Amino acid sequence: MAIGRPVSLTSNVASKSISVTATASQTLFTVTGGYRINQVAVFRNGVRLADGSDFTARDGATVTLLSAAAAGDVLEFQIFDDFRVADAIINASAEQTISGNLTVTGTITGLTSVTGAAIGISSGGTVVGAAKTLNFIGTGNTFAMDGDTVNISIAGGGGGGGGLGTAINYEDGTTSPFSYFDRETTVSANLMLDATTAGVSTSIIVSVIPNINISSGVAVTVGAGKTMIIDVLQIGDL
């Protein structure tokens, strides 16, 4: 047991002890890992030395004995510092990087921007992907800030003057009584029209585009309870 006043620690302070064996007439010792200035205790052969009278430690890396050690003397350095969990979030740090997922339970306040983040997008409860930007188009879509909330208004059923097709607008951007349909389109990937994509109950699936081309090797399957109707408006006869 060391002779002299031992280092006392509070519950939020961590310490380490380093021992070295001196050579003949050695005065300079390098402390592995360094120390905080005025936060190190030095013992020689179990006897605590007095800072300023028996040693100096002023650079955070080395300790100098004012009286040279003899060969075989054991020097012990007790170092204490504030306790910190490795890689923890540091209060008031300018920049920090967190690798991996971050789960927050509660409220995040003061956040002004997020770089590289994405939001999951679902349609009818089915995940369709993720995006960094949501861009609502069409004259019926309006956005308004209400404090920290963005209010989104989506007007109209089909976007056109008659509620079907793509709207044809006046020069000032307002919706005219007309809309248009593409005369031809192509299905380029397998498509299953069932309860997961075309309503949970029996339903009628309508294509208002007269010419539907199915790419080679692609299948369009009409599931049970579904009825497929093409050219319901008879656009092809106009």
trRosetta pair geometry for C-beta under 8 A, 3 or more apart (Angstrom, degrees):
i j d omega theta_ij theta_ji phi_ij phi_ji
1 46 7.4 77 96 -154 35 115
2 6 6.2 120 71 -93 120 89
2 43 5.1 -77 -135 -119 123 155
2 46 5.1 -162 -121 -159 53 65
2 47 7.5 174 -166 -75 76 15
2 48 6.3 74 164 -52 116 90
2 76 7.2 -118 -91 71 125 146
3 46 5.4 65 5 139 89 92
3 47 5.0 -19 65 -103 110 63
3 48 6.8 -138 91 0 58 80
4 43 7.2 -173 45 -109 130 98
4 47 6.1 95 -24 -165 122 51
4 48 3.0 -129 91 21 157 117
5 48 6.5 -84 46 46 61 168
6 41 7.8 114 -163 124 41 170
6 48 8.0 -152 -85 -65 39 138
6 78 7.9 -18 -164 78 73 178
7 15 6.4 144 109 -127 140 152
7 41 4.8 -148 -65 0 108 144
7 78 4.8 -155 -12 126 142 137
7 80 5.8 170 167 -25 137 130
9 13 4.5 -146 -158 82 92 116
9 14 7.9 69 -152 -90 139 9
9 15 5.8 -110 -80 -26 139 124
9 80 5.9 -155 -99 -136 102 144
10 13 5.1 85 52 2 73 112
12 82 6.8 -9 139 -152 92 72
12 83 5.2 -133 -179 30 54 114
13 80 5.3 33 164 175 116 114
13 81 6.9 163 -159 82 78 25
13 82 6.4 -63 -112 -109 65 34
13 83 5.9 -152 -112 -28 9 92
14 80 6.8 171 91 -151 37 69
14 81 5.9 -23 66 66 85 78
14 82 7.4 20 20 119 87 20
14 83 4.3 113 -29 -95 99 79
14 84 7.8 -97 7 17 133 56
15 78 6.3 5 -178 -178 122 87
15 79 6.3 160 -155 86 70 47
15 80 4.0 -31 -95 -95 93 84
15 81 7.4 148 -91 16 46 64
16 33 7.3 2 80 77 153 152
16 78 7.7 178 89 -150 38 50
16 79 5.3 -11 59 60 81 98
16 80 8.0 165 17 -83 55 45
17 76 6.2 -4 -173 -174 100 103
17 77 7.1 161 -155 82 51 49
17 78 5.0 -15 -104 -102 84 73
17 79 7.5 177 -84 19 35 71
18 31 6.1 131 65 -153 150 78
18 32 5.5 175 -132 40 149 100
18 33 7.6 -179 -60 33 143 109
18 76 7.2 159 83 -155 44 54
18 77 4.7 -11 60 58 95 100
18 79 7.1 20 3 -2 104 113
19 74 6.0 -5 -168 -175 108 100
19 75 7.0 157 -153 84 55 48
19 76 4.8 -19 -99 -101 83 79
19 77 7.7 -173 -76 20 36 67
20 29 6.1 164 62 -150 147 120
20 74 7.6 160 81 -154 35 56
20 75 5.2 -15 62 62 85 98
20 77 7.9 19 5 -4 100 104
21 72 6.4 -25 -169 -137 105 32
21 73 7.2 146 -159 76 57 42
21 74 5.8 -31 -100 -99 67 65
21 75 7.7 171 -95 19 17 77
22 26 4.5 -159 -164 55 94 127
22 29 7.6 -69 -97 -81 91 116
22 69 3.6 -40 160 113 168 144
22 70 7.0 94 93 71 124 34
22 71 6.8 -138 105 -120 80 28
22 72 7.1 -31 64 48 77 20
22 73 4.2 -3 35 62 125 94
22 74 7.5 -141 0 -73 86 17
22 75 5.8 82 -49 -18 103 110
23 26 4.7 96 56 -41 74 123
23 69 7.8 91 59 88 36 108
23 71 5.7 -5 -165 -111 40 80
24 70 6.5 -7 -121 -161 62 46
24 71 4.0 -21 -63 -52 77 101
25 68 4.5 -9 -150 174 53 144
25 69 7.4 150 -132 63 3 55
25 70 8.0 30 -49 -106 42 37
26 29 7.1 78 148 -66 115 84
26 65 7.6 76 113 29 65 128
26 68 6.5 132 58 -162 27 86
26 69 5.1 -26 65 51 84 107
27 64 5.7 27 149 -161 93 75
27 65 4.7 -128 -145 57 67 86
27 66 7.8 84 -150 -72 114 10
27 68 5.0 -66 -66 -104 93 73
27 69 7.1 170 -82 4 43 82
28 62 6.0 -9 -168 -176 89 128
28 63 7.8 152 -155 80 44 45
28 64 5.5 -14 -101 -105 67 80
28 65 7.9 -125 -56 19 29 76
29 62 6.5 151 80 -160 45 74
29 63 4.8 -18 65 61 101 91
29 64 7.6 -178 23 -80 72 34
29 65 7.4 60 -7 -22 108 95
29 75 5.8 -109 -94 103 165 159
29 77 7.6 -176 121 -49 133 128
30 61 6.4 -21 -145 156 80 84
30 62 5.3 -41 -99 -100 56 84
31 34 6.0 101 92 -112 102 21
31 35 5.4 -12 110 -18 155 108
31 40 7.2 -63 -108 -134 167 149
31 57 8.0 38 -20 -139 140 120
31 61 6.5 -172 46 -178 88 33
31 62 6.7 179 3 -103 84 26
31 63 6.0 73 -43 -14 110 102
31 77 5.2 -116 -120 126 113 172
31 79 7.1 119 175 -60 137 135
33 79 7.7 -174 93 66 112 163
34 60 5.1 20 -168 155 111 82
34 61 5.1 -39 -109 -96 91 61
35 39 6.1 -165 169 81 94 85
35 40 4.2 35 166 -68 157 124
35 57 6.9 -14 75 170 134 131
35 60 6.0 -156 67 -151 57 55
35 61 7.8 -177 25 -72 74 21
35 77 7.1 -114 -59 166 142 124
35 79 4.4 -126 -114 -125 105 123
35 81 7.9 -151 -151 -60 59 107
36 39 3.8 18 79 38 102 133
36 40 7.4 168 62 -37 56 87
36 60 6.8 -1 -117 -121 23 97
36 79 7.5 127 22 -167 74 97
36 81 5.6 131 -11 -102 126 93
37 40 8.0 -47 -130 3 24 105
37 57 6.9 179 -131 122 66 85
37 58 6.3 41 -131 -143 118 38
37 59 7.7 119 -86 15 110 6
37 60 5.5 -64 -50 -69 85 82
38 51 7.8 88 -119 -174 61 169
39 79 6.6 62 122 -159 87 68
39 80 5.7 -117 176 68 99 70
39 81 6.4 90 142 -81 147 63
40 57 5.4 -88 65 128 133 164
40 63 7.1 -132 125 -82 145 123
40 77 5.9 -17 -169 -168 111 96
40 78 7.0 149 -161 78 57 50
40 79 5.1 -15 -108 -101 84 76
41 48 6.3 -36 179 -140 107 110
41 77 7.4 149 77 -159 49 46
41 78 4.3 -11 58 59 101 105
41 79 8.0 -157 26 -68 66 36
42 48 7.2 115 82 -156 49 61
42 49 4.7 -34 94 49 101 113
42 51 7.6 120 20 -76 111 76
42 54 7.4 -159 88 101 123 113
42 55 5.2 -16 62 39 162 158
42 57 7.2 168 -41 -38 127 134
42 63 5.9 155 -94 -169 137 151
42 75 6.8 -21 -165 -167 94 94
42 76 7.3 149 -159 80 45 54
42 77 5.9 -13 -104 -104 70 69
42 78 7.9 -154 -68 24 27 74
43 46 6.0 -4 169 -136 121 12
43 47 6.2 151 -159 69 79 29
43 48 5.2 -44 -97 -91 82 53
43 49 6.7 179 -103 -3 26 82
43 75 7.2 151 81 -159 54 45
43 76 4.2 -9 59 58 105 103
43 77 8.0 -158 25 -68 73 29
43 78 7.3 48 -7 -11 107 104
44 47 5.8 -29 66 60 70 87
44 49 5.8 55 -2 -47 102 117
44 54 7.8 -136 1 165 127 133
44 65 7.6 71 -74 -112 140 130
44 69 6.7 -149 -141 -109 127 106
44 73 5.8 -7 -167 177 98 119
44 74 7.3 147 -158 79 47 52
44 75 5.6 -17 -102 -102 73 69
44 76 7.8 -168 -75 21 28 73
45 73 5.8 -77 -46 -150 102 79
45 74 5.6 110 -85 46 52 84
46 74 7.7 42 -31 76 68 114
46 76 7.8 49 -81 12 38 132
49 53 7.7 -160 175 79 79 84
49 54 3.6 -128 -169 97 105 143
49 55 5.2 67 124 -2 139 111
49 65 7.7 -83 -147 -121 167 87
50 53 4.1 10 90 46 117 115
50 54 5.0 107 46 5 66 103
50 55 7.8 156 79 26 39 75
51 54 7.6 -46 -67 49 18 80
51 55 6.4 -51 -114 73 50 81
51 56 7.3 88 -163 -111 72 39
51 57 6.7 -72 -128 26 106 98
52 55 8.0 -3 -6 71 23 44
52 56 6.8 67 -91 -93 40 76
53 66 7.2 -117 146 33 30 150
54 65 6.9 -32 160 -146 72 74
54 66 5.9 -149 -167 33 24 107
54 67 6.8 -51 -147 18 71 102
55 63 5.6 9 176 178 131 98
55 64 6.2 156 -160 81 76 46
55 65 5.2 -41 -99 -103 91 48
55 66 6.2 -143 -83 -8 33 84
56 63 7.5 168 82 -157 43 56
56 64 5.0 -9 56 59 90 101
56 66 7.1 87 -15 -56 88 96
57 62 7.4 -159 -129 100 70 45
57 63 4.6 -19 -90 -108 102 80
57 64 7.5 177 -73 20 52 67
59 62 5.8 14 59 36 119 85
63 75 7.7 178 86 171 135 137
63 77 6.5 -172 -15 -98 151 125
65 68 6.3 126 97 -103 121 26
65 69 5.9 105 31 -37 169 88
65 75 7.9 -112 -58 -104 124 135
69 73 4.1 -128 -171 51 110 145
69 75 6.7 -74 -92 -53 155 114
70 73 5.1 110 57 -36 69 110
84 88 6.3 -142 180 32 83 123
85 88 4.1 84 75 -46 98 126
89 93 7.8 -145 -179 25 61 126
89 96 6.3 102 -134 142 71 169
89 98 7.7 -14 -83 -76 97 116
90 93 4.0 71 86 -36 109 129
90 96 6.4 169 34 -82 91 133
93 96 5.3 74 97 -50 134 107
98 102 5.6 55 121 -69 148 122
104 108 6.0 31 143 -58 162 106
108 111 5.2 23 138 -22 114 130
111 114 6.9 17 173 -56 121 92
114 117 4.1 -3 137 0 124 137
116 132 7.7 -71 -153 -109 21 130
117 132 6.9 125 84 -123 51 87
118 130 4.3 62 150 158 127 115
118 131 6.2 156 -154 78 93 12
118 132 5.3 -67 -101 -72 71 68
119 130 6.5 172 80 -154 31 79
119 131 6.5 -29 56 65 79 65
119 132 7.6 122 10 -111 79 26
119 134 7.3 -42 63 -39 133 112
120 127 6.2 -45 -176 -134 111 106
120 129 7.8 -176 -149 110 57 30
120 130 5.2 -42 -99 -98 51 90
121 127 7.3 107 80 -155 48 61
121 128 5.4 -54 104 62 96 94
121 129 5.5 -3 52 69 108 68
121 130 6.4 169 6 -99 85 32
121 131 6.1 23 -25 11 130 102
121 134 7.7 149 -93 -96 122 107
122 125 6.0 -2 164 -140 127 10
122 126 6.0 153 -160 72 84 30
122 127 5.1 -48 -97 -91 85 47
122 128 6.4 142 -124 4 29 83
123 126 5.7 -30 66 62 71 88
123 128 5.1 36 2 -29 107 132
126 196 6.8 96 -82 -178 146 91
131 134 6.4 119 93 -69 129 64
136 141 4.1 -164 136 -169 117 156
136 143 7.6 142 49 -53 128 107
136 152 6.8 131 -19 -155 164 121
136 154 7.1 -111 -163 -92 138 102
137 141 6.8 106 93 25 7 144
138 141 5.2 91 71 -5 87 105
138 156 7.7 -124 158 53 133 136
138 159 5.6 -87 -135 -130 135 112
138 167 6.9 100 -143 24 94 129
139 167 6.9 -95 21 95 110 157
139 169 6.2 131 -36 -105 139 129
139 173 5.7 155 -105 157 119 84
139 174 6.3 138 -174 -127 156 33
139 175 5.4 -164 64 -47 140 89
140 153 7.8 -114 158 123 69 83
140 154 6.0 59 123 -168 103 49
140 155 3.5 -133 -162 62 106 84
140 156 4.3 -112 -85 11 163 114
140 159 6.9 -129 8 -114 128 67
140 175 7.4 18 -53 -42 91 136
141 152 7.1 -18 -161 -169 88 89
141 153 7.0 157 -150 84 39 60
141 154 5.5 -1 -100 -106 77 70
141 155 7.6 -147 -59 20 36 76
142 152 7.5 159 82 -154 48 45
142 153 4.6 -4 56 55 94 107
142 155 7.9 33 2 -11 99 107
143 150 5.9 -16 -163 -174 102 103
143 151 7.1 147 -157 78 47 55
143 152 5.8 -13 -102 -102 74 68
143 153 7.8 -159 -71 21 31 75
144 150 7.4 147 73 -160 37 56
144 151 4.7 -19 63 60 91 106
144 153 7.6 29 3 -8 106 108
145 149 7.5 139 -161 81 50 49
145 150 6.1 -32 -100 -103 59 65
145 151 7.7 -169 -83 17 9 82
146 149 4.7 -26 71 72 92 100
146 150 7.6 161 24 -97 77 16
146 151 5.4 51 -5 -23 120 113
156 159 5.6 108 125 -82 138 36
156 163 7.4 -166 -172 -117 85 65
156 167 7.9 -16 179 -61 166 132
156 175 7.5 137 -81 -66 147 169
157 163 4.8 13 67 -152 115 98
158 162 7.5 -22 65 93 136 59
158 163 4.3 94 20 166 116 48
158 164 4.5 -41 159 -87 167 28
158 165 6.4 55 149 31 121 42
158 179 7.2 11 117 -121 112 174
159 165 7.3 -120 76 95 95 46
159 166 6.1 -23 107 -132 128 39
159 167 4.6 -114 151 -27 79 100
159 175 7.9 -153 177 -119 51 131
159 179 6.9 112 99 -120 76 132
160 163 6.4 -60 66 23 82 11
160 164 5.6 -40 45 71 130 37
160 165 4.4 35 -41 70 151 87
160 166 6.3 66 -69 81 103 13
160 167 4.7 -171 -98 -85 48 59
160 168 7.3 36 -135 5 88 70
160 175 7.7 168 -154 -164 25 116
160 178 7.0 -62 -169 136 99 31
160 179 2.2 -16 -138 -65 134 147
160 180 7.6 180 -112 9 131 40
161 167 6.9 115 -32 -131 63 80
161 168 7.4 -36 -20 44 108 85
161 175 6.5 168 -80 157 69 100
161 176 5.8 -51 -66 110 124 57
161 177 3.6 104 -160 -176 147 33
161 178 5.0 29 6 -15 136 17
161 179 5.5 -161 20 -24 73 87
162 165 7.5 44 57 27 97 107
162 177 7.5 60 -48 175 71 71
162 179 6.0 -118 31 21 84 116
164 179 6.2 173 86 83 55 147
164 181 7.6 -10 135 -68 100 111
164 208 6.1 131 173 -69 128 172
164 233 7.6 170 107 -57 160 145
165 179 3.6 141 84 137 115 118
165 180 5.6 179 170 71 134 24
165 181 4.7 -94 -110 -65 116 76
165 208 6.8 -104 -68 105 84 146
166 179 5.8 155 70 -166 34 93
166 180 5.6 -33 61 59 91 77
166 181 7.6 147 14 -84 84 39
167 175 5.0 -62 -163 -130 138 99
167 176 7.3 142 -179 41 87 70
167 178 7.9 109 -161 91 52 53
167 179 5.3 -51 -98 -103 36 93
168 176 5.2 -44 96 52 82 120
168 178 4.4 -22 48 93 126 99
168 179 5.9 -172 -3 -101 84 31
168 180 6.0 79 -53 -19 109 99
169 172 8.0 -123 159 69 103 48
169 173 5.5 -9 168 -153 142 29
169 174 6.3 148 -158 75 93 27
169 175 5.8 -61 -107 -99 76 39
169 176 6.0 158 -136 -8 19 90
170 173 7.0 -36 73 31 74 20
170 174 5.1 0 38 61 114 81
170 175 7.6 15 1 74 86 6
170 176 5.3 129 -48 -64 76 96
181 208 5.3 -111 -122 123 146 104
181 209 5.8 -163 171 -91 109 65
181 233 7.9 154 -12 54 159 143
181 235 6.1 -94 67 -94 140 169
182 185 5.6 86 100 -57 130 98
182 209 5.7 -2 79 -120 81 118
183 209 7.0 128 -176 -159 14 81
183 210 6.0 -19 -163 39 67 108
183 211 6.2 31 147 23 71 109
183 235 7.4 -146 -116 127 75 126
184 209 6.9 134 -105 174 12 112
184 210 7.4 -43 -76 69 59 81
184 211 4.1 -21 -108 78 81 118
184 212 8.0 -175 -152 -74 56 25
184 213 6.7 33 -176 -14 98 109
185 209 5.0 10 8 150 113 164
185 211 7.4 146 23 91 54 71
185 212 6.3 -15 69 -115 83 62
185 213 7.1 -161 99 27 36 83
186 212 7.8 137 -106 -168 27 52
186 213 4.4 -31 -107 74 77 104
186 214 7.6 162 -159 -87 67 15
186 215 6.0 68 175 -52 109 92
187 191 6.0 -82 -164 -3 127 134
187 212 6.4 29 -19 179 106 98
187 213 7.0 -170 20 89 70 50
187 214 5.1 -14 58 -112 110 63
187 215 6.5 -133 90 3 59 85
187 218 5.9 -178 115 132 93 143
187 220 5.7 14 134 -64 168 122
188 215 4.9 56 -121 -13 52 144
188 218 6.5 -144 -173 -82 19 157
189 215 8.0 21 -42 42 32 131
189 218 6.2 -143 -141 -130 6 119
190 218 5.8 -153 -71 -154 53 71
190 219 5.2 14 -127 54 89 79
190 220 7.7 -174 -156 -76 46 43
190 221 7.9 11 -174 -1 89 101
191 197 7.7 -151 -173 126 80 167
191 218 7.7 34 0 172 85 104
191 219 7.6 -155 38 101 59 54
191 220 4.8 0 63 -118 104 76
191 221 7.2 -177 93 27 56 66
192 196 7.5 30 100 56 112 109
192 197 6.4 131 90 14 71 137
192 221 5.0 -10 -117 63 67 108
192 223 6.4 59 174 -51 85 110
193 197 6.0 -101 -124 84 42 116
193 198 4.6 31 -169 -19 80 146
193 205 5.5 -19 -168 -68 143 166
193 220 7.1 31 -14 179 108 84
193 221 6.6 -168 25 92 74 54
193 222 5.1 -17 65 -117 119 53
193 223 5.6 -150 94 6 58 89
193 226 5.3 180 126 149 105 165
193 228 7.0 98 79 -79 164 108
194 197 6.2 68 48 30 58 90
194 198 6.5 120 48 32 13 99
194 221 7.7 -4 -43 106 100 100
194 223 3.1 87 -97 -36 82 164
194 224 7.3 36 -130 34 94 65
194 226 6.8 -116 -104 -23 39 138
195 198 7.3 -71 -93 60 18 68
195 199 7.0 -69 -135 99 53 44
195 200 5.1 50 -163 -133 99 46
195 201 7.8 69 -121 -38 98 20
195 223 6.8 -109 -15 112 65 153
195 225 7.5 36 -66 64 92 133
198 203 5.7 -162 145 74 91 132
198 205 5.3 -32 -151 -84 141 116
198 223 7.3 167 45 36 121 114
198 226 5.7 55 98 -117 142 132
199 202 7.9 -22 108 95 124 14
199 203 3.8 86 57 -33 148 153
201 225 7.1 -118 165 164 42 139
202 225 4.0 -116 -98 -174 75 98
202 226 7.1 -162 -148 -73 57 39
202 227 7.8 40 -180 -9 92 95
203 225 7.3 52 15 135 61 93
203 226 6.0 -9 64 -117 75 75
203 227 7.6 -148 105 31 39 78
204 226 7.8 143 -105 -164 22 60
204 227 4.9 -28 -113 71 70 103
204 229 6.0 9 -179 1 104 119
205 222 7.2 -151 35 -126 140 102
205 226 5.7 23 -14 -177 116 108
205 227 6.8 176 22 82 74 45
205 228 5.0 -24 71 -106 107 63
205 229 7.0 163 81 24 52 70
206 229 5.1 -18 -108 71 70 102
206 230 7.9 158 -160 -88 50 30
206 232 5.2 -31 -149 -11 113 142
207 212 5.9 -2 157 -58 162 133
207 228 7.6 13 -4 -172 104 89
207 229 7.3 -174 26 94 67 54
207 230 4.7 -8 61 -117 110 73
207 231 7.3 -7 92 -31 85 47
207 232 7.8 139 64 -7 44 94
208 231 7.4 94 -146 -107 35 30
208 232 6.4 -59 -96 41 71 92
208 233 5.6 33 -142 7 96 119
208 235 7.0 78 175 -13 77 132
209 212 6.2 106 94 -69 105 81
209 231 8.0 -67 95 -75 26 67
210 230 7.4 96 -143 161 36 97
210 231 4.8 52 -116 -93 69 111
210 235 5.3 -126 -50 76 112 100
210 236 3.9 129 -136 -62 143 104
211 236 7.6 116 -43 -94 79 119
212 230 6.4 -105 0 -130 125 133
214 218 5.4 -152 180 82 84 106
214 219 7.9 42 -171 -107 131 20
214 220 6.0 -116 -110 -6 124 113
215 218 4.4 65 66 1 85 132
222 226 5.0 -145 -175 92 86 114
222 227 7.7 55 -176 -115 135 14
222 228 4.9 -100 -98 -30 140 120
223 226 5.1 70 63 7 71 126
229 232 5.0 53 136 -72 119 107
231 234 6.0 71 158 -91 95 34
231 235 6.3 -125 -143 33 84 79
231 236 5.3 -26 -137 1 139 114
234 237 4.7 -23 170 26 98 117
234 238 7.5 127 124 -40 76 77
235 238 5.7 -33 -165 -4 49 117
